Amino acid sequence: MKRGLEMEQFAGYPGMPGNDTGHGFAQSNRMFLSTVPAGRGEQQLAHILVLASIAAFIVAAPFAKRDMPAVWAFIPTYESALVMNDLITAMLLFGQFHSLRSQRLLVLAGGYLFTAGMTVAHALTFPGLFTAAGLIHAGPQSTAWIYMFWHAGFPLFVIAYALLRDERAADGPLAAALETAPRRSIALCAAIVLAIVVLLAATATAGRAWLPDLLAHGGFAPVQRVTISLVWMTSLAAFVVLRFFGTRSTLDMWLRVVMCAWMIDIALSGMINHARFDFGFYVGRLYGLLAASFVLVVLLIESGMLYARLAALTRRDLQERMRVKELEHLGRLSAGIQAAREEEQKRIARELHDDLGQRLTAIKIDLTMLEADLQERAMPNELRAQTQSMRSLIDETVSSVRRIAAGLRPAALDDLGLVPALEWLARDFEGRYGIPVRLDFPTGEPSFNPAAATAAFRIVQEALTNVAKHAQATEVRVQALQTGDAWRIVVADNGRGIAADTPRRNNSFGLLGIRERVRQLNGAVSIDTAPGKGVRLTVGLPLAAVSDDTST
């Protein structure tokens, strides 16, 4: 079986695969938190945090009803930090949506924007914080109901995030809108979420008369226990849906940790405690802040890593650009050197043929005239032998000069064209090495420009030299034909070939010369061989690079 030893061709870059945020992940998008699979180390860390949260809950639960001093600065400090965490997280998720066009990320970003808005509403209505009854026409029950709406709403966003599956743009108008107008989609999502926040806040304040009382006599009313249990169940449902319907992405894993901390927050600050400013109230809200920080921290770490990766890619791109420019410069330099060498060889060949050849011919004529004059004077036999030897030496020198001149630059290439030059090369090769060369050329002269004709001649010449040195062949075939929009030149021998385990000699000057000439013409080179099957060199040269613009 033949093996390709050398192949040079130009190929386009492959298209990027589609985005997949399901259980499989597209290789091209494995750089975002929402698409990269969670590693084993990250999974272990998440499990440790969940177990630590449960252990802390077990330790704190017996003390949840213990009364603590009312620290009024705690509420604005805690909720300000919570709003900033949620807003930054929402912005980062909106940014990922803009890159990936994932409607799941859009919904989750809306969920974090929702918690930020509800936190602001909770702070504004908290009694005794800004005014005795709270702002925006709040009543005694407004803050408690906003807390319920807040802690039941975010898990619903998470459930929607876990159940959604992203579609391609052609699969529906919604997906098409997300694909073509991401900024408009972000603005629309933010408007809808803020409208929901305003509606729920208005329900808890202006519509408080329609809602049952959750607080009574400084503690929780029975209806509050039922309501908070339902709210807690929504967080549990979000955790379960993430576990069984979510993806294996790092984002989904950390969202499960968030929902675990979210349930602990609700349990400590709204279920097993008995009033505001007790131990459960403080600890539960700290858990809420911790839950809000999980995704933000990993998103910030991811952003830092992406920035570092972008910097590395930019640096690598600059290095590649410099390398390409250097290669282009070296290519132009090599082309210039080859052109100068061909011109110099042409000049030397012409001087050898025209100057030295003529001088030798003149010497031969003078010697012939001298020999004729001496014969009239009864030239001695010894002198006659010397003149004949001198004539033979001059003939051999003339032949050597012609051979050297033709080796430097065959006159047929400039005077007659490529095909006659290759025919002369084949006959000269047969005469030197005794290896027959079969030529297979199309009818008519290929319309090569001078540079391409020189390159084709030198490629065949170097290939025949390699055959003579290494192939141990008894026949060589040289073929040239036009295939589509390219010229193909093939040099094949029936020699010993090259074994599969033979190391390549890419640093061979002959091969390097062929490769460089072909590269300058934007062509391709391939070498196929096998033991006992000979070597087949194929060169493809595009018509656009070799055609003679002056031809008709």
C-alpha positions in Angstrom: 0.0 0.0 0.0 1.3 3.5 -0.9 1.9 6.1 1.7 2.0 9.9 1.2 5.4 11.2 2.3 4.8 14.8 1.6 1.7 16.9 1.0 1.4 20.7 0.8 -1.9 22.3 0.0 -4.0 25.2 1.1 -7.2 24.5 3.0 -9.9 26.7 4.5 -10.6 26.9 8.2 -13.4 24.5 9.3 -16.7 26.1 10.4 -17.4 26.4 14.1 -19.8 23.7 15.3 -23.2 24.7 16.6 -23.7 25.6 20.2 -25.0 22.8 22.4 -25.9 23.4 26.0 -27.6 20.1 26.5 -25.8 17.0 27.9 -23.2 17.3 25.2 -21.0 20.3 24.8 -19.6 21.8 21.6 -15.8 21.7 21.5 -15.7 25.3 20.2 -17.7 26.7 23.1 -15.9 24.9 25.9 -14.7 28.2 27.4 -17.9 29.4 29.2 -19.2 28.4 32.6 -22.5 27.5 31.1 -21.0 25.1 28.5 -17.9 23.6 30.0 -18.5 20.3 31.9 -17.7 20.4 35.6 -14.4 18.8 36.4 -13.9 16.2 39.1 -12.1 18.7 41.3 -15.0 21.2 41.0 -17.5 18.5 41.8 -15.6 17.5 44.9 -15.5 21.1 46.0 -19.2 21.6 45.4 -20.0 18.4 47.5 -17.8 19.7 50.3 -19.6 23.0 50.4 -23.0 21.4 50.4 -22.0 19.1 53.2 -20.5 22.0 55.1 -23.7 24.0 54.7 -25.8 21.1 56.0 -23.4 20.6 58.9 -23.6 24.4 59.7 -27.4 24.2 59.5 -27.5 21.3 61.9 -25.3 23.2 64.4 -27.3 26.5 64.0 -30.8 25.0 64.0 -31.1 24.5 67.9 -30.3 28.2 68.4 -32.5 29.6 65.7 -35.2 31.0 68.1 -32.7 32.6 70.4 -33.3 36.4 70.6 -30.5 38.6 69.5 -30.0 42.4 69.6 -31.7 44.3 66.8 -28.8 45.6 64.7 -30.5 47.9 62.2 -27.4 48.4 60.2 -27.4 44.7 59.4 -30.3 44.9 57.0 -29.0 47.7 54.6 -25.5 46.3 54.7 -26.6 42.8 53.9 -29.1 43.8 51.3 -26.8 46.3 49.6 -24.2 43.5 49.2 -26.9 41.2 48.0 -28.1 43.7 45.3 -24.6 44.3 44.1 -23.9 40.5 43.9 -27.1 39.8 42.0 -26.7 42.7 39.6 -23.1 41.8 38.7 -24.1 38.2 38.3 -27.0 39.2 36.0 -24.7 41.4 33.9 -22.1 38.6 33.5 -24.9 36.1 32.5 -26.3 38.6 30.0 -22.8 38.9 28.6 -22.6 35.1 28.1 -26.1 35.2 26.5 -24.8 37.8 24.1 -22.0 35.5 23.1 -23.9 32.2 23.0 -27.4 33.3 22.2 -28.7 30.9 24.8 -32.3 31.5 25.9 -31.5 29.5 29.1 -28.9 32.0 30.1 -31.3 34.9 29.3 -33.8 33.4 31.7 -31.2 32.8 34.5 -29.9 36.3 34.1 -33.5 37.5 34.5 -33.7 35.5 37.7 -30.7 37.2 39.2 -32.1 40.6 38.1 -35.4 39.6 39.8 -33.7 38.9 43.1 -31.8 42.2 42.9 -35.1 44.1 42.3 -37.0 42.2 45.0 -34.1 42.9 47.5 -34.5 46.6 46.8 -38.2 46.4 47.4 -37.7 44.4 50.6 -35.3 47.0 51.9 -37.6 49.9 51.0 -40.5 48.4 52.8 -38.6 47.1 55.9 -40.3 48.7 58.9 -38.0 51.0 61.0 -35.3 51.1 58.4 -36.1 54.3 56.5 -39.4 55.1 58.2 -41.4 53.5 61.0 -43.8 51.8 58.5 -41.4 51.5 55.5 -41.5 53.4 52.2 -43.7 53.0 49.1 -46.9 52.8 51.2 -45.8 49.7 52.9 -47.8 48.1 55.7 -46.8 45.8 58.6 -47.1 42.7 56.3 -45.6 44.1 53.2 -42.0 43.1 53.9 -42.9 39.6 54.8 -44.9 39.1 51.6 -42.1 40.6 49.5 -39.8 38.0 51.1 -42.2 35.2 50.1 -42.5 36.5 46.5 -38.7 37.0 46.4 -37.8 33.5 47.7 -40.4 31.7 45.6 -39.7 33.6 42.4 -36.0 32.9 42.0 -36.4 29.1 42.1 -39.1 29.4 39.4 -36.5 31.1 37.1 -34.1 28.3 37.9 -36.7 25.7 37.0 -37.4 27.4 33.7 -33.6 27.6 33.1 -33.2 23.9 33.7 -36.1 22.8 31.5 -35.4 25.0 28.5 -33.5 23.7 25.6 -31.8 26.0 23.2 -32.8 25.9 19.5 -31.1 27.0 16.3 -32.3 30.3 14.9 -34.3 28.6 12.1 -36.4 26.6 14.5 -38.7 29.4 15.7 -39.3 33.1 15.8 -38.2 33.4 19.4 -34.9 31.7 18.7 -34.5 33.8 15.6 -35.0 37.0 17.6 -32.5 35.9 20.2 -30.0 35.1 17.4 -30.3 38.3 15.4 -31.1 40.9 18.1 -29.4 39.9 21.4 -29.3 43.5 22.8 -33.0 43.9 22.2 -33.7 40.6 23.8 -31.7 41.6 26.9 -33.6 44.9 27.1 -36.9 43.1 26.7 -36.0 40.6 29.4 -34.9 43.3 31.8 -38.1 45.2 31.2 -40.3 42.2 31.8 -38.4 41.3 35.0 -38.6 44.8 36.4 -42.4 44.9 35.6 -42.8 41.7 37.5 -40.9 43.2 40.5 -43.1 46.3 40.4 -46.2 44.2 40.2 -45.3 42.0 43.1 -44.1 45.0 45.2 -47.4 46.8 44.4 -49.3 43.7 45.4 -47.5 43.5 48.8 -48.0 47.2 49.5 -51.0 48.8 47.7 -52.8 45.4 47.6 -51.9 44.2 51.1 -55.5 44.3 52.2 -56.1 41.2 49.9 -53.3 39.2 51.5 -53.5 37.3 54.8 -51.4 38.4 57.7 -48.1 36.6 58.1 -47.0 38.3 61.3 -49.0 38.5 64.5 -48.0 39.7 68.0 -44.4 40.1 67.2 -44.1 36.6 65.8 -45.2 34.4 62.9 -48.9 33.7 62.2 -50.0 30.1 61.4 -50.6 31.0 57.7 -46.9 32.1 57.6 -45.8 28.5 58.4 -47.9 27.2 55.5 -46.7 29.9 53.1 -43.0 29.6 54.0 -43.2 25.8 53.6 -44.6 26.2 50.1 -41.8 28.7 49.3 -39.2 26.2 50.7 -40.7 23.5 48.4 -40.1 25.7 45.3 -36.4 25.7 46.2 -36.4 22.0 46.7 -38.2 21.6 43.3 -35.6 23.7 41.6 -32.8 21.6 43.1 -34.4 18.4 42.0 -35.2 19.7 38.5 -31.5 20.9 38.2 -30.3 17.5 39.3 -32.4 15.4 36.8 -33.1 17.8 33.9 -30.2 20.2 34.0 -26.8 19.7 32.2 -23.4 18.6 33.5 -22.1 22.1 33.1 -20.2 23.9 35.8 -22.9 26.5 36.0 -25.6 24.0 36.7 -23.5 22.3 39.4 -23.0 25.6 41.2 -26.7 26.5 40.9 -27.5 23.3 42.8 -25.1 24.5 45.5 -27.0 27.8 45.5 -30.4 26.2 45.8 -29.1 24.1 48.7 -27.9 27.3 50.5 -31.2 29.0 49.5 -33.2 26.3 51.3 -31.0 26.7 54.4 -31.6 30.4 54.3 -35.4 30.0 54.1 -35.4 27.3 56.9 -33.3 29.3 59.3 -34.8 32.7 58.8 -38.4 31.9 58.1 -39.3 28.3 59.3 -37.6 27.2 62.5 -37.0 30.7 64.0 -39.9 32.7 65.5 -39.4 36.4 64.8 -37.1 39.1 63.3 -33.7 39.7 64.8 -33.3 36.3 66.3 -30.4 34.0 65.7 -32.0 32.2 62.7 -32.9 35.6 61.2 -29.2 36.6 61.1 -27.7 33.3 60.1 -30.3 32.6 57.4 -29.6 35.9 55.7 -25.9 35.3 55.8 -26.6 32.0 54.0 -28.6 33.9 51.5 -25.7 36.3 50.8 -23.4 33.2 50.6 -25.8 31.6 48.0 -25.8 34.8 46.0 -21.9 34.8 45.9 -21.3 31.3 44.7 -22.1 31.8 41.0 -20.7 35.4 41.1 -17.3 34.1 42.4 -17.0 31.4 39.8 -18.2 33.8 37.0 -15.5 36.3 38.1 -12.9 33.6 38.1 -14.0 32.5 34.7 -13.9 36.0 33.4 -10.3 36.3 34.7 -9.3 33.1 33.1 -11.0 34.1 29.8 -9.1 37.4 29.9 -5.9 35.6 30.5 -6.7 33.2 27.6 -7.6 36.1 25.4 -4.3 37.8 26.2 -2.4 34.6 25.5 -4.3 34.2 22.2 -3.6 37.8 21.3 0.1 37.3 22.0 0.1 34.1 20.0 -1.7 35.8 17.2 0.9 38.6 17.1 3.7 36.0 17.1 2.0 34.1 14.3 1.6 37.3 12.3 5.3 38.1 12.8 6.2 34.6 11.8 4.0 34.8 8.7 5.6 38.1 7.7 9.0 36.6 8.2 8.1 33.7 6.1 6.7 35.9 3.4 9.9 38.0 3.5 12.0 34.8 3.3 9.8 33.6 0.5 10.3 36.8 -1.5 14.0 36.7 -0.7 14.2 33.1 -1.8 12.3 33.9 -5.0 14.7 36.8 -5.7 17.7 34.7 -5.0 16.4 31.9 -7.4 15.6 34.5 -10.1 19.1 36.1 -9.7 20.7 32.7 -9.8 18.8 31.7 -12.9 19.8 35.0 -14.6 23.4 34.5 -13.5 23.4 31.0 -14.8 21.9 32.2 -18.1 24.6 34.8 -18.4 27.4 32.4 -17.6 25.9 29.8 -20.0 25.8 32.4 -22.8 29.3 33.6 -22.1 30.6 30.0 -22.2 28.7 29.3 -25.4 29.3 32.5 -27.2 32.7 33.7 -25.9 34.7 30.6 -24.8 33.0 28.4 -27.4 33.9 30.8 -30.2 37.4 31.2 -29.0 37.9 27.4 -28.9 36.4 27.2 -32.4 38.9 29.9 -33.6 41.7 28.0 -32.1 40.6 24.8 -33.8 40.4 26.7 -37.2 44.0 28.1 -36.6 45.2 24.7 -35.7 43.7 23.2 -38.9 45.3 25.9 -41.0 48.7 25.4 -39.2 48.4 21.6 -39.8 47.7 22.2 -43.5 50.7 24.5 -43.8 53.0 22.0 -42.1 51.9 19.2 -44.3 53.1 21.1 -47.3 56.5 21.3 -45.7 56.7 17.6 -45.0 55.6 17.7 -41.4 57.2 15.0 -39.3 55.1 12.2 -38.0 55.6 13.2 -34.4 54.4 16.7 -35.0 51.4 15.4 -37.0 50.4 13.2 -34.0 50.7 16.2 -31.7 48.4 18.4 -33.8 45.8 15.6 -34.1 45.9 15.2 -30.3 45.4 19.0 -29.9 42.4 18.9 -32.3 40.8 16.1 -30.3 41.4 17.9 -27.0 39.8 21.1 -28.5 36.8 19.1 -29.7 36.4 17.5 -26.2 36.7 21.0 -24.6 34.1 22.4 -26.9 31.8 19.5 -26.0 32.4 20.1 -22.3 31.7 23.8 -22.6 28.5 23.1 -24.4 27.5 20.5 -21.8 28.3 22.8 -18.9 26.5 25.7 -20.5 23.4 23.5 -21.2 23.5 22.3 -17.5 23.6 25.8 -16.3 20.8 27.0 -18.5 19.7 25.0 -21.6 19.3 27.3 -24.6 16.2 25.4 -25.7 14.3 26.6 -22.6 14.8 30.3 -23.7 14.8 29.8 -27.4 12.2 27.0 -28.0 10.2 26.6 -24.8 9.5 24.2 -22.0 8.6 21.0 -23.9 11.7 21.1 -26.2 13.8 21.8 -23.1 12.3 18.8 -21.3 12.9 16.6 -24.4 16.6 17.7 -24.4 16.8 17.0 -20.6 15.4 13.5 -21.1 17.8 12.7 -24.0 20.7 14.0 -21.9 19.6 11.9 -18.9 19.4 8.8 -21.0 22.8 9.4 -22.5 24.4 9.9 -19.1 22.8 7.2 -17.0 21.4 4.7 -19.6 17.9 5.0 -18.1 15.1 5.4 -20.6 12.7 8.4 -20.1 9.2 8.3 -21.5 7.7 11.7 -22.1 3.9 12.2 -22.1 3.0 15.8 -23.0 -0.2 17.3 -24.3 -0.4 18.5 -27.9 0.9 22.0 -28.1 3.1 24.0 -25.9 1.8 24.8 -22.3 1.2 28.5 -21.9 3.6 28.9 -19.0 5.1 32.2 -18.2 9.0 32.3 -18.1 9.2 32.0 -14.3 6.8 29.0 -14.2 8.5 27.3 -17.2 11.9 27.6 -15.4 10.4 26.2 -12.2 8.8 23.3 -14.0 12.1 22.5 -15.8 14.1 22.7 -12.5 11.5 20.5 -10.7 11.8 17.7 -13.4 15.6 18.1 -13.5 15.9 17.7 -9.7 13.5 14.7 -9.7 15.5 13.0 -12.4 18.7 13.6 -10.4 17.2 11.9 -7.4 16.2 9.0 -9.6 19.7 8.6 -10.9 21.2 8.8 -7.3 18.8 6.7 -5.3 16.1 4.9 -7.3 18.0 2.0 -9.0 15.3 2.4 -11.7 15.2 1.0 -15.2 12.6 3.4 -16.6 11.3 6.9 -15.8 8.0 8.5 -17.0 7.6 12.3 -17.1 4.0 13.4 -17.6 2.4 16.8 -17.8 -1.4 17.4 -18.2 -4.0 20.0 -17.5 -6.6 19.0 -15.0 -9.4 21.5 -14.3 -7.8 24.8 -13.3 -4.3 23.4 -12.6 -1.3 21.8 -14.4 -0.1 18.5 -13.0 3.5 17.3 -13.5 4.3 13.7 -12.6 7.7 12.1 -12.4 7.4 8.4 -11.7 10.1 5.6 -11.7 10.0 1.8 -11.3 12.8 1.7 -8.8 13.2 0.2 -5.4 10.9 2.8 -3.7 11.0 3.7 0.0 10.0 1.5 2.9 7.3 2.8 5.3 9.8 2.9 8.3 12.4 4.8 6.4 12.8 8.3 8.0 11.9 11.2 5.9 14.6 13.4 4.6 12.7 16.7 4.6 16.0 18.6 4.9 17.2 17.2 1.6 18.2 20.2 -0.6 16.6 18.7 -3.6 13.2 18.2 -1.9 13.5 21.6 -0.3 14.2 23.2 -3.7 11.2 21.5 -5.2 9.0 22.5 -2.2 10.1 26.2 -2.4 9.6 26.5 -6.1 6.1 25.0 -5.8 5.3 27.2 -2.8 6.1 30.3 -4.7 3.6 29.3 -7.4 0.9 28.4 -4.7 1.0 24.8 -5.7 1.0 21.4 -4.0 3.5 18.6 -3.8 2.9 14.9 -3.0 5.3 11.9 -3.0 3.8 8.4 -3.0 6.0 5.4 -2.6 6.2 1.8 -1.4 9.0 -0.8 -1.4 9.5 -2.2 -4.9 6.9 0.1 -6.3 9.1 3.1 -7.2 8.5 6.7 -6.3 5.8 9.0 -7.8 6.3 12.8 -7.5 3.2 14.8 -8.3 3.3 18.6 -8.6 0.1 20.6 -9.0 0.4 24.2 -10.2 -2.6 26.5 -10.5 -3.2 28.0 -13.9 -3.6 31.4 -12.4 0.1 31.2 -11.1 1.7 29.7 -14.3 -0.3 31.0 -17.2 1.3 33.4 -19.6 -0.7 36.6 -19.7 0.6 37.4 -23.2 -0.7 34.1 -24.6 -3.9 34.1 -26.7 
